């Protein structure tokens, strides 16, 4: 699970574009904490610290403890908006969560054992359809990543969510279909070879009789 992060914040009395611009000019980022059957809380945080945490790569999947007004609020980042030109954070949303809350998060998919995939060893290409998986899990058990084993997969095979072993207590947020995460496709050179021949077994001959 990702490390717990901490952000020191201050409340903001004024909303609106003018107040937000003033905050940004002073190196602050306006934000909102909502949920948990409480009123939304308008805050602002230090831009440099927010950027530092964003650069960890797992900010959106981490529990963020927001310290404001002598209290600590347990949250999960839900959205960070960026300036379209300067690529700086201009607003952030945080969701209040209780210790035993279930949360929906997008977790990176990482592929392993590519050297044990017959298709990839033959020159096939791993075509990743979903770089992240939308999962439901306990707020205290958010995985950093989901490791997907490609051992045994050949050219033409698809890797579905049913092929993935999820950690205990973690479930896919998509439950109505066995969706595709990645496929192993023929390399462009092999496709070109297929296009230049009228024999269906041309690929098999070049690959020692194997079937794609």
Helices and strands as residue ranges (DSSP letters): E 5-11, H 17-25, E 28-35, E 38-46, H 47-54, G 59-61, E 63-68, E 71-82, E 89-96, E 102-112, G 114-116, H 118-121, E 125-128, E 132-138, G 139-141, E 145-149, E 158-160, G 161-163, E 171-172, E 180-185, H 188-195, H 202-206
